[in-house]
């Protein structure tokens, strides 16, 4: 009892300097044992008794087989041992004597549970703790308990594994191959050693080192594009291994794989060892992620153009792709493009003019980059309404004055004696015979002259008969003021050329000579035109100014054709200019002021030069013409996204057209204007947020 009391004192009281302390109360909650320093010759039977007290369990053993003591060495400051650890400490003590605890029975009304202390040599047949290898990952027991392990081998041969483990068990343990033909093992040994043996078995029970095929599904990107990217990364890895003096591709390199695109599905096929396949799986998991902004995952994409022509957009994109589309994957170069490209993955863009859409064949990654460019280009351009005013003011002064004199002798018309006559002719009169027949059209002997009645003043002095006019004075003053105003108007998109033509056509008459004595015929000839042709291209700047590229051609007929088949005389004015105009401002872009003066004198030589008297022998015409031409432009940007300003301008023009045609009442006119106003009313009263957006312009509605 002396040793037991001493042990109890050492365990419970922790006396270091022989300081006595009260004995522990076995009923105390969670009592603790404290080990101090070196404690020698502790009887094994006393340790069993102490464990039975603290753990409240029952032991069964042969005292003759428990002859021995143990020594414990602990830090001087002491180590606390919780009550629940006493059973494990006892197992450690028993292991020193090659003894184990074998439980049997249950604590119940008809049975009592004991722990029998038996030699470890008998434990291989009496252990009731059986563990399967598949559950080993959750088994954390590291005590000195005796465990029986059942192992089902998947790949390794049971006899080969048993031979490798036979010398790794303790003396009390062993490895058995239970049934011939069943690839399994039974291992009995201490728990801590069983855990080590199980880990060795897992390392030995591996599949044979032979390549296998693995199919990996791709969810977000194109499989062909992914294969290209992964192969590039693996090639770079191989190069790094070569620099590290490894032998890529040799049997020792288990990461060597072959990757191909699976047909008909968006997946890849990987052939190689497990290490290589797992490497590819890891790369796929990092690369196969949703692409920001990507709307499709295949290689064929459809885009419906909203604001631009598909053919124009396709031409611009193909020009861009000629330099290659940059890839957004790190380390992956961009596609070389369609123009001159040789990469099978190079994007191809084809326009469909019938549906005004684009068909794009590209990887999702490339299509995402193309989509960014499309979003910038396929936007609604603002429109520009261009009004031009062409004003021409002409002022003509035409003054004519002339005097014709004549004398005819008084001899009879049938006299054979010589006769004398004298006269001047400037086109005011014509010489006639006594019957009034003009000499030029078959008249007889000149007997006088007949005035040509026309515009202007006429003064005559008669002598004798009605056709004997010795003096005729003719004068004419003509003043003409002409204002010509043309107002062409057109609407076009920003940076889009537009043309308007207002032409007058005249068909020439062609004379055809049929031959000698057969006369001539007339036929329709070519058309000649005169009018206004305006070509303009607006370009809107960021600050609201408008740059106009203007080509204005103005022609007009100035007279009649004097020769059949020859075009009448025409006047042409042509302006080509670039001008920058503020929005909704009227500016003059061209002008021409001209003034011409001419004086024409027809006279009789010598006589017309005599002062004063010479006025009777000549005719004068003085013409003065003054012309002012002005060209005004008023461009206006139609900015509203819902075209409401365009609708307002259209409604104003509709009201003006109705007023201009107020004297014309036809069923067709009434139907047209009624439909136009009904369309306006339906849009004006549409609910907000619908396709027909609400707009209201005061005074424009017919019903307002």
FENSUL-V315257 format. One line per field, one symbol per residue. phi: phi as a letter, one per 30 degrees, with the letter a starting at -180 (. if undefined). A space follows every 50 residues. Layout:
phi->???
This chain:
phi->.ddddddddddcdidcchddbddddddddhdbcbcbhccchddddddddd ddddchbccbacedccclbbbccbeddjbdcdddcdddddddddddchbb ccdaibdadcabcbcdcbddddddcbdcccbcddcddcccdbdcdcbccc ccdcbdddddddddcedcddddcabbcdbdjcdbbbbbadeddedddddd dddddcdddbdbcbccdcccbdddddedddddddddddddddddiccdjd edddcdbbcbdddibdbbcccldeddddddedddddcdbedeidcbcdcc bbbcdcbcddddddddddddddcjcdcccdicddddjddidcddcddbbb dcddchbccccadeddddddddddddcdbdddcbccccbccbcbbcbbbb aabcbabbdcdddcdcddbbbbacbbjdbbdbddcideedcjdcdeblbc dcdadjdbbbbcbiddcccdbbcbbbbbbbcbccbcbdbbbbdeibdbbb bbbccbcdccdcddkdicibbcbdcdccbalbbbcbbcbcddcjdbcccc bcbbbadcacdcbeicdddbcbbbbbacbcbddiccbccaabcbbbbbbc bcbdeiddcdeiddddcabbbcbbbbbbbbbcbbdbdccddciddddddd ddddddddddcddcbbedddddddddddddddddcdddiddcddbbcdic dddd
